[in-house]
Amino acid sequence: MFVFKRLSILLFAVVAGLVACKDRGKVIETIGKDTVTTERFETYYSTYIEKISRLRNADKETLYKLMCNPEQIPPDPEIREMIAGLIPENNYERFREMKIVEQAARNEGFQDRPVIKEILEQVYLEALVSLYVQEKMQEKIKISETDKEQKCNDLRKERPDQMAGLTLDQCLKVAERFLKMETLQREYQKTMNEIKESVQIKKNNEFDRDSFLKNDIKLYKDIRKTGGCVDEPSANQTPVTPAPDK
Protein backbone atom coordinates (compact mmCIF):
# COMPACT_ATOMS: atom_id res chain seq x y z
CA MET A 1 0.00 0.00 0.00
CA PHE A 2 2.79 2.38 0.93
CA VAL A 3 4.70 1.60 -2.30
CA PHE A 4 1.54 2.15 -4.36
CA LYS A 5 0.94 5.48 -2.64
CA ARG A 6 4.49 6.60 -3.38
CA LEU A 7 4.17 5.53 -7.02
CA SER A 8 0.90 7.43 -7.30
CA ILE A 9 2.55 10.56 -5.97
CA LEU A 10 5.47 10.18 -8.37
CA LEU A 11 3.10 9.57 -11.30
CA PHE A 12 1.11 12.66 -10.39
CA ALA A 13 4.32 14.70 -10.28
CA VAL A 14 5.39 13.41 -13.71
CA VAL A 15 1.97 14.11 -15.26
CA ALA A 16 1.90 17.56 -13.69
CA GLY A 17 5.36 18.19 -15.13
CA LEU A 18 4.22 17.09 -18.59
CA VAL A 19 1.20 19.37 -18.43
CA ALA A 20 3.40 22.25 -17.31
CA CYS A 21 5.78 21.59 -20.21
CA LYS A 22 2.85 21.45 -22.61
CA ASP A 23 1.37 24.79 -21.61
CA ARG A 24 3.84 27.45 -20.60
CA GLY A 25 2.45 30.40 -22.48
CA LYS A 26 4.11 32.43 -25.20
CA VAL A 27 7.87 32.84 -25.36
CA ILE A 28 8.98 36.32 -24.30
CA GLU A 29 12.69 35.78 -24.84
CA THR A 30 15.47 33.25 -24.32
CA ILE A 31 18.16 34.21 -21.84
CA GLY A 32 21.17 31.96 -22.26
CA LYS A 33 19.73 28.45 -22.03
CA ASP A 34 16.63 29.63 -20.18
CA THR A 35 13.37 30.29 -22.00
CA VAL A 36 11.16 32.90 -20.35
CA THR A 37 7.45 32.53 -21.13
CA THR A 38 4.40 34.61 -20.28
CA GLU A 39 3.08 31.93 -17.93
CA ARG A 40 6.42 31.59 -16.20
CA PHE A 41 6.73 35.31 -15.56
CA GLU A 42 3.12 35.58 -14.38
CA THR A 43 3.87 32.84 -11.85
CA TYR A 44 7.02 34.66 -10.74
CA TYR A 45 5.11 37.94 -10.49
CA SER A 46 2.28 36.55 -8.36
CA THR A 47 4.78 34.75 -6.12
CA TYR A 48 6.81 37.95 -5.76
CA ILE A 49 3.75 39.85 -4.53
CA GLU A 50 2.95 36.99 -2.14
CA LYS A 51 6.52 37.12 -0.83
CA ILE A 52 6.40 40.88 -0.27
CA SER A 53 3.03 40.62 1.46
CA ARG A 54 4.26 37.92 3.82
CA LEU A 55 7.78 39.11 4.60
CA ARG A 56 6.83 42.79 4.91
CA ASN A 57 3.59 41.98 6.74
CA ALA A 58 1.79 44.11 4.17
CA ASP A 59 -1.88 43.68 3.37
CA LYS A 60 -2.31 42.95 -0.35
CA GLU A 61 -5.27 45.30 -0.67
CA THR A 62 -3.13 48.13 0.69
CA LEU A 63 -0.33 47.28 -1.73
CA TYR A 64 -2.75 47.34 -4.66
CA LYS A 65 -4.16 50.72 -3.63
CA LEU A 66 -0.69 52.22 -3.35
CA MET A 67 0.21 50.82 -6.77
CA CYS A 68 -2.87 52.48 -8.27
CA ASN A 69 -2.54 55.70 -6.25
CA PRO A 70 1.19 56.55 -6.11
CA GLU A 71 0.43 59.94 -4.56
CA GLN A 72 -0.64 58.06 -1.41
CA ILE A 73 2.69 56.25 -1.03
CA PRO A 74 4.49 57.37 2.18
CA PRO A 75 7.69 59.39 1.61
CA ASP A 76 9.85 56.55 2.98
CA PRO A 77 12.31 55.68 0.13
CA GLU A 78 12.23 51.98 1.02
CA ILE A 79 8.44 51.81 0.72
CA ARG A 80 8.50 53.76 -2.55
CA GLU A 81 11.08 51.37 -3.98
CA MET A 82 9.05 48.38 -2.81
CA ILE A 83 5.85 49.62 -4.49
CA ALA A 84 7.72 50.54 -7.67
CA GLY A 85 9.07 46.99 -7.78
CA LEU A 86 5.50 45.64 -7.93
CA ILE A 87 4.75 47.34 -11.25
CA PRO A 88 5.07 44.63 -13.96
CA GLU A 89 7.50 46.59 -16.15
CA ASN A 90 9.87 47.21 -13.23
CA ASN A 91 9.39 43.71 -11.87
CA TYR A 92 10.19 42.12 -15.21
CA GLU A 93 13.37 44.18 -15.65
CA ARG A 94 14.58 43.04 -12.23
CA PHE A 95 13.60 39.44 -12.99
CA ARG A 96 15.34 39.63 -16.38
CA GLU A 97 18.52 41.05 -14.85
CA MET A 98 18.62 38.27 -12.27
CA LYS A 99 18.12 35.60 -14.95
CA ILE A 100 21.02 37.05 -16.96
CA VAL A 101 23.30 36.94 -13.93
CA GLU A 102 22.02 33.46 -13.03
CA GLN A 103 22.95 32.18 -16.50
CA ALA A 104 26.43 33.69 -16.21
CA ALA A 105 26.84 32.05 -12.79
CA ARG A 106 25.66 28.65 -14.04
CA ASN A 107 27.95 28.82 -17.07
CA GLU A 108 30.86 29.07 -14.63
CA GLY A 109 29.48 26.33 -12.38
CA PHE A 110 29.30 28.92 -9.59
CA GLN A 111 26.31 27.23 -7.94
CA ASP A 112 28.26 23.97 -7.61
CA ARG A 113 31.00 25.37 -5.39
CA PRO A 114 30.77 23.78 -1.92
CA VAL A 115 30.71 27.08 -0.03
CA ILE A 116 28.03 28.50 -2.36
CA LYS A 117 25.90 25.39 -1.82
CA GLU A 118 26.25 25.86 1.95
CA ILE A 119 25.31 29.55 1.72
CA LEU A 120 22.26 28.74 -0.42
CA GLU A 121 21.18 26.16 2.17
CA GLN A 122 21.44 28.80 4.90
CA VAL A 123 19.44 31.31 2.84
CA TYR A 124 16.76 28.66 2.24
CA LEU A 125 16.63 27.82 5.95
CA GLU A 126 16.32 31.48 6.97
CA ALA A 127 13.56 32.13 4.41
CA LEU A 128 11.63 29.00 5.39
CA VAL A 129 11.77 29.87 9.09
CA SER A 130 10.73 33.47 8.46
CA LEU A 131 7.77 32.48 6.27
CA TYR A 132 6.62 29.75 8.67
CA VAL A 133 6.77 31.93 11.79
CA GLN A 134 5.06 34.78 9.93
CA GLU A 135 2.18 32.51 8.90
CA LYS A 136 1.77 31.10 12.40
CA MET A 137 1.61 34.63 13.79
CA GLN A 138 -0.87 35.74 11.13
CA GLU A 139 -3.18 32.97 12.31
CA LYS A 140 -3.35 34.67 15.70
CA ILE A 141 -4.50 38.02 14.28
CA LYS A 142 -8.22 38.40 14.87
CA ILE A 143 -9.35 42.02 14.67
CA SER A 144 -13.02 42.94 14.93
CA GLU A 145 -14.68 46.07 13.55
CA THR A 146 -15.17 47.25 17.13
CA ASP A 147 -11.42 46.90 17.77
CA LYS A 148 -10.63 48.98 14.68
CA GLU A 149 -13.14 51.69 15.61
CA GLN A 150 -11.74 51.92 19.14
CA LYS A 151 -8.15 52.09 17.87
CA CYS A 152 -9.15 54.71 15.30
CA ASN A 153 -10.59 56.89 18.07
CA ASP A 154 -7.48 56.38 20.20
CA LEU A 155 -5.18 57.34 17.32
CA ARG A 156 -7.21 60.48 16.58
CA LYS A 157 -6.67 61.53 20.19
CA GLU A 158 -2.99 60.53 20.36
CA ARG A 159 -1.99 61.83 16.91
CA PRO A 160 -4.41 64.61 16.00
CA ASP A 161 -2.08 66.24 13.47
CA GLN A 162 -1.50 63.01 11.52
CA MET A 163 -5.03 61.62 11.72
CA ALA A 164 -7.10 64.79 11.29
CA GLY A 165 -7.21 64.70 7.48
CA LEU A 166 -8.13 61.01 7.18
CA THR A 167 -11.58 59.74 6.30
CA LEU A 168 -13.21 57.16 8.55
CA ASP A 169 -12.32 54.37 6.12
CA GLN A 170 -8.67 55.50 5.99
CA CYS A 171 -8.55 55.81 9.77
CA LEU A 172 -9.88 52.27 10.17
CA LYS A 173 -7.22 50.97 7.76
CA VAL A 174 -4.47 52.70 9.75
CA ALA A 175 -5.97 51.39 12.98
CA GLU A 176 -5.97 47.85 11.58
CA ARG A 177 -2.27 48.10 10.69
CA PHE A 178 -1.44 49.35 14.19
CA LEU A 179 -3.44 46.52 15.77
CA LYS A 180 -1.68 43.96 13.57
CA MET A 181 1.75 45.28 14.55
CA GLU A 182 0.81 45.27 18.24
CA THR A 183 -0.47 41.70 17.98
CA LEU A 184 2.66 40.51 16.18
CA GLN A 185 4.94 42.14 18.76
CA ARG A 186 2.90 40.68 21.60
CA GLU A 187 2.57 37.19 20.15
CA TYR A 188 6.05 36.69 18.69
CA GLN A 189 7.74 35.09 21.69
CA LYS A 190 4.65 33.07 22.55
CA THR A 191 4.49 31.75 18.99
CA MET A 192 8.18 30.84 19.04
CA ASN A 193 7.72 28.98 22.33
CA GLU A 194 4.77 27.03 20.90
CA ILE A 195 6.78 26.04 17.84
CA LYS A 196 9.73 24.93 19.97
CA GLU A 197 7.46 22.86 22.21
CA SER A 198 6.03 21.05 19.17
CA VAL A 199 9.44 19.61 18.21
CA GLN A 200 11.12 16.86 20.23
CA ILE A 201 14.76 17.55 21.07
CA LYS A 202 17.07 14.88 22.45
CA LYS A 203 20.32 16.23 23.86
CA ASN A 204 23.49 14.19 24.17
CA ASN A 205 24.24 14.57 27.87
CA GLU A 206 27.72 13.12 27.37
CA PHE A 207 28.69 16.00 25.08
CA ASP A 208 29.82 19.35 26.52
CA ARG A 209 28.21 21.74 24.08
CA ASP A 210 29.31 24.90 25.89
CA SER A 211 32.95 23.82 25.87
CA PHE A 212 32.75 22.90 22.18
CA LEU A 213 31.27 26.26 21.20
CA LYS A 214 33.78 28.21 23.25
CA ASN A 215 36.98 26.23 22.80
CA ASP A 216 36.83 23.64 20.01
CA ILE A 217 35.74 25.42 16.83
CA LYS A 218 38.89 25.87 14.76
CA LEU A 219 37.70 28.94 12.86
CA TYR A 220 36.67 30.66 16.08
CA LYS A 221 40.09 29.92 17.58
CA ASP A 222 41.72 31.56 14.55
CA ILE A 223 39.33 34.51 14.79
CA ARG A 224 40.18 35.10 18.44
CA LYS A 225 43.90 34.87 17.69
CA THR A 226 43.74 37.18 14.67
CA GLY A 227 41.36 39.61 16.36
CA GLY A 228 43.41 39.81 19.54
CA CYS A 229 40.70 38.51 21.86
CA VAL A 230 41.66 38.34 25.53
CA ASP A 231 40.63 35.21 27.39
CA GLU A 232 38.44 35.93 30.40
CA PRO A 233 39.54 34.29 33.67
CA SER A 234 37.49 31.22 34.56
CA ALA A 235 35.18 31.26 37.58
CA ASN A 236 37.67 29.21 39.61
CA GLN A 237 40.68 31.28 38.61
CA THR A 238 41.77 34.14 40.87
CA PRO A 239 42.65 37.25 38.86
CA VAL A 240 46.31 38.23 39.16
CA THR A 241 46.75 41.69 40.67
CA PRO A 242 49.63 43.67 39.12
CA ALA A 243 52.48 44.45 41.51
CA PRO A 244 52.51 48.09 42.65
CA ASP A 245 55.11 50.37 41.09
CA LYS A 246 58.10 51.05 43.30
Secondary structure by P-SEA (a helix, b strand, c coil): caaaaaaaaaaaaaaaaaaaaacccccccccccccccaaaaaaaaaaaaaaaaacccccaaaaaaaaaccccccccaaaaaaaaaacaaaaaaaaaaaaaaaaaaaaacccccaaaaaaaaaaaaaaaaaaaaaaaaaaaccccaaaaaaaaaaaaaacccccccccaaaaaaaaaaaaaaaaaaaaaaaaaaaaaaabbbbcccccaaaaaaccccaaaaaaaaaaccccccccccccccccccc
